Amino acid sequence: MIQLTRLNQKPITFNSDLIKFVENAPDTVITLISGEKFIVLESVDTIVGRVVEFRRRLLDGLVFNGLSSTTQQVLPRQERRHRLDGPEQED
């Protein structure tokens, strides 16, 4: 969830997964996947930054706390690929 500001200076919180797109026209307009539109004070760059930061915090939580399933582990990309494809074969 990200918090933004309506034109009347009141805060509004968005589920970033429901944002379809954000545009400057000349105000910043957020369109949700439902088709609802909201005008906010923040710029497109600020909104994108907040979404990225929110998702980064979520992913950091997964890595720090482990995945919700006890049978899976968080592995480095190289090790995941090795486990999925099997050991590399030499020619």
DRENPA-3360 file (N, C-alpha, C; in nm, 2 decimals, always signed):
BEGIN
1 = MIQLTRLN = +0.08/-0.12/+0.00/+0.00/+0.00/+0.00/+0.09/+0.12/+0.00 ~ +0.05/+0.22/-0.08/+0.12/+0.35/-0.08/+0.03/+0.46/-0.04 ~ +0.08/+0.56/+0.03/-0.01/+0.67/+0.06/+0.03/+0.79/-0.02 ~ -0.08/+0.86/-0.08/-0.06/+0.97/-0.16/-0.15/+1.08/-0.11 ~ -0.16/+1.20/-0.18/-0.24/+1.31/-0.14/-0.34/+1.35/-0.25 ~ -0.46/+1.36/-0.21/-0.56/+1.41/-0.31/-0.54/+1.56/-0.32 ~ -0.61/+1.62/-0.42/-0.60/+1.77/-0.45/-0.64/+1.85/-0.33 ~ -0.74/+1.80/-0.25/-0.79/+1.87/-0.13/-0.70/+1.85/-0.01;
9 = QKPITFNS = -0.58/+1.80/-0.03/-0.48/+1.78/+0.07/-0.51/+1.67/+0.17 ~ -0.61/+1.59/+0.14/-0.64/+1.47/+0.23/-0.56/+1.35/+0.18 ~ -0.51/+1.27/+0.27/-0.44/+1.15/+0.23/-0.53/+1.04/+0.17 ~ -0.48/+0.97/+0.08/-0.55/+0.85/+0.03/-0.44/+0.74/+0.01 ~ -0.49/+0.62/+0.04/-0.40/+0.50/+0.04/-0.44/+0.41/-0.08 ~ -0.34/+0.37/-0.16/-0.37/+0.28/-0.27/-0.31/+0.15/-0.26 ~ -0.38/+0.04/-0.30/-0.32/-0.09/-0.32/-0.24/-0.08/-0.45 ~ -0.11/-0.08/-0.45/-0.03/-0.06/-0.57/-0.05/-0.17/-0.67;
17 = DLIKFVEN = -0.10/-0.29/-0.63/-0.13/-0.40/-0.73/-0.25/-0.37/-0.82 ~ -0.33/-0.27/-0.77/-0.45/-0.24/-0.85/-0.43/-0.12/-0.94 ~ -0.31/-0.06/-0.95/-0.29/+0.05/-1.04/-0.26/+0.00/-1.18 ~ -0.34/+0.05/-1.27/-0.33/+0.01/-1.41/-0.22/+0.10/-1.48 ~ -0.23/+0.24/-1.46/-0.13/+0.33/-1.51/-0.14/+0.46/-1.44 ~ -0.04/+0.54/-1.45/-0.03/+0.67/-1.39/+0.02/+0.77/-1.50 ~ -0.05/+0.88/-1.51/-0.01/+0.97/-1.62/-0.02/+1.12/-1.57 ~ +0.06/+1.20/-1.64/+0.06/+1.35/-1.62/-0.03/+1.41/-1.73;
25 = APDTVITL = -0.14/+1.48/-1.69/-0.23/+1.53/-1.79/-0.31/+1.65/-1.75 ~ -0.26/+1.77/-1.72/-0.13/+1.80/-1.66/-0.12/+1.76/-1.51 ~ -0.24/+1.73/-1.45/-0.23/+1.68/-1.31/-0.20/+1.53/-1.32 ~ -0.15/+1.48/-1.21/-0.12/+1.33/-1.20/-0.25/+1.25/-1.18 ~ -0.28/+1.17/-1.28/-0.40/+1.09/-1.28/-0.36/+0.94/-1.26 ~ -0.42/+0.88/-1.16/-0.40/+0.73/-1.14/-0.53/+0.66/-1.19 ~ -0.51/+0.56/-1.27/-0.62/+0.48/-1.32/-0.60/+0.34/-1.26 ~ -0.71/+0.29/-1.19/-0.70/+0.16/-1.13/-0.75/+0.06/-1.24;
33 = ISGEKFIV = -0.73/-0.07/-1.21/-0.77/-0.17/-1.31/-0.92/-0.18/-1.32 ~ -0.99/-0.12/-1.22/-1.14/-0.12/-1.22/-1.19/+0.00/-1.31 ~ -1.10/+0.09/-1.35/-1.14/+0.20/-1.44/-1.15/+0.33/-1.36 ~ -1.15/+0.32/-1.22/-1.17/+0.44/-1.14/-1.04/+0.53/-1.16 ~ -1.06/+0.66/-1.16/-0.95/+0.75/-1.18/-0.94/+0.84/-1.05 ~ -0.82/+0.87/-1.01/-0.80/+0.96/-0.90/-0.69/+1.06/-0.94 ~ -0.71/+1.19/-0.90/-0.61/+1.29/-0.92/-0.54/+1.31/-0.79 ~ -0.40/+1.31/-0.80/-0.32/+1.33/-0.68/-0.22/+1.44/-0.70;
41 = LESVDTIV = -0.16/+1.49/-0.59/-0.06/+1.59/-0.59/+0.08/+1.54/-0.63 ~ +0.11/+1.42/-0.60/+0.24/+1.37/-0.62/+0.27/+1.35/-0.77 ~ +0.40/+1.36/-0.81/+0.44/+1.33/-0.95/+0.44/+1.19/-0.98 ~ +0.44/+1.16/-1.11/+0.46/+1.02/-1.16/+0.58/+0.95/-1.10 ~ +0.69/+1.03/-1.11/+0.82/+0.97/-1.05/+0.81/+0.94/-0.90 ~ +0.75/+1.03/-0.83/+0.73/+1.00/-0.68/+0.65/+0.87/-0.66 ~ +0.54/+0.86/-0.74/+0.45/+0.74/-0.72/+0.53/+0.61/-0.76 ~ +0.60/+0.62/-0.87/+0.68/+0.50/-0.91/+0.78/+0.47/-0.80;
49 = GRVVEFRR = +0.84/+0.57/-0.74/+0.94/+0.55/-0.64/+0.88/+0.48/-0.51 ~ +0.76/+0.53/-0.48/+0.69/+0.47/-0.36/+0.65/+0.32/-0.39 ~ +0.60/+0.29/-0.51/+0.57/+0.16/-0.54/+0.69/+0.07/-0.53 ~ +0.80/+0.11/-0.59/+0.92/+0.03/-0.59/+0.97/+0.01/-0.45 ~ +0.97/+0.12/-0.36/+1.01/+0.10/-0.22/+0.92/+0.01/-0.15 ~ +0.79/+0.01/-0.17/+0.69/-0.08/-0.10/+0.72/-0.22/-0.14 ~ +0.74/-0.25/-0.27/+0.77/-0.38/-0.31/+0.91/-0.43/-0.26 ~ +1.00/-0.34/-0.26/+1.13/-0.38/-0.20/+1.12/-0.42/-0.06;
57 = RLLDGLVF = +1.04/-0.35/+0.02/+1.02/-0.38/+0.16/+0.96/-0.52/+0.17 ~ +0.86/-0.55/+0.08/+0.80/-0.68/+0.09/+0.90/-0.79/+0.06 ~ +0.98/-0.77/-0.05/+1.08/-0.87/-0.08/+1.19/-0.89/+0.02 ~ +1.23/-0.78/+0.08/+1.32/-0.79/+0.19/+1.27/-0.87/+0.31 ~ +1.14/-0.86/+0.33/+1.07/-0.93/+0.44/+1.07/-1.08/+0.41 ~ +1.06/-1.12/+0.28/+1.06/-1.26/+0.24/+1.20/-1.32/+0.26 ~ +1.30/-1.24/+0.22/+1.44/-1.29/+0.23/+1.48/-1.30/+0.38 ~ +1.44/-1.20/+0.46/+1.48/-1.19/+0.60/+1.41/-1.30/+0.68;
65 = NGLSSTTQ = +1.28/-1.32/+0.65/+1.20/-1.42/+0.73/+1.18/-1.55/+0.67 ~ +1.23/-1.57/+0.55/+1.21/-1.69/+0.47/+1.07/-1.69/+0.41 ~ +1.05/-1.79/+0.32/+0.92/-1.80/+0.25/+0.82/-1.86/+0.35 ~ +0.69/-1.84/+0.31/+0.59/-1.89/+0.40/+0.58/-2.04/+0.40 ~ +0.63/-2.11/+0.29/+0.63/-2.25/+0.29/+0.76/-2.30/+0.36 ~ +0.74/-2.40/+0.45/+0.86/-2.45/+0.52/+0.94/-2.55/+0.43 ~ +0.89/-2.59/+0.31/+0.96/-2.68/+0.23/+1.05/-2.61/+0.12 ~ +1.03/-2.47/+0.11/+1.11/-2.40/+0.01/+1.21/-2.32/+0.08;
73 = QVLPRQER = +1.32/-2.29/+0.01/+1.43/-2.21/+0.06/+1.45/-2.09/-0.03 ~ +1.50/-1.98/+0.02/+1.54/-1.87/-0.07/+1.68/-1.90/-0.11 ~ +1.71/-1.92/-0.24/+1.84/-1.95/-0.28/+1.89/-1.85/-0.38 ~ +2.02/-1.83/-0.39/+2.07/-1.74/-0.49/+2.03/-1.78/-0.63 ~ +2.02/-1.69/-0.72/+1.98/-1.73/-0.86/+2.06/-1.84/-0.92 ~ +2.19/-1.84/-0.91/+2.27/-1.94/-0.96/+2.24/-2.08/-0.91 ~ +2.22/-2.09/-0.78/+2.19/-2.22/-0.72/+2.05/-2.26/-0.76 ~ +1.95/-2.17/-0.77/+1.82/-2.21/-0.81/+1.82/-2.27/-0.95;
81 = RHRLDGPE = +1.89/-2.20/-1.04/+1.90/-2.25/-1.18/+1.97/-2.39/-1.18 ~ +2.07/-2.41/-1.10/+2.14/-2.54/-1.09/+2.04/-2.65/-1.04 ~ +1.96/-2.62/-0.94/+1.87/-2.72/-0.89/+1.76/-2.75/-0.99 ~ +1.71/-2.65/-1.07/+1.61/-2.67/-1.16/+1.65/-2.75/-1.28 ~ +1.77/-2.71/-1.34/+1.82/-2.77/-1.46/+1.91/-2.90/-1.44 ~ +1.95/-2.92/-1.32/+2.04/-3.03/-1.29/+2.19/-2.97/-1.31 ~ +2.28/-3.05/-1.27/+2.42/-3.01/-1.29/+2.46/-2.99/-1.44 ~ +2.54/-2.89/-1.46/+2.59/-2.86/-1.60/+2.67/-2.97/-1.65;
89 = QED = +2.66/-3.00/-1.77/+2.73/-3.11/-1.83/+2.85/-3.05/-1.91 ~ +2.97/-3.11/-1.90/+3.08/-3.07/-1.97/+3.09/-3.14/-2.11 ~ +3.13/-3.06/-2.21/+3.13/-3.12/-2.35/+3.26/-3.20/-2.37;
% end
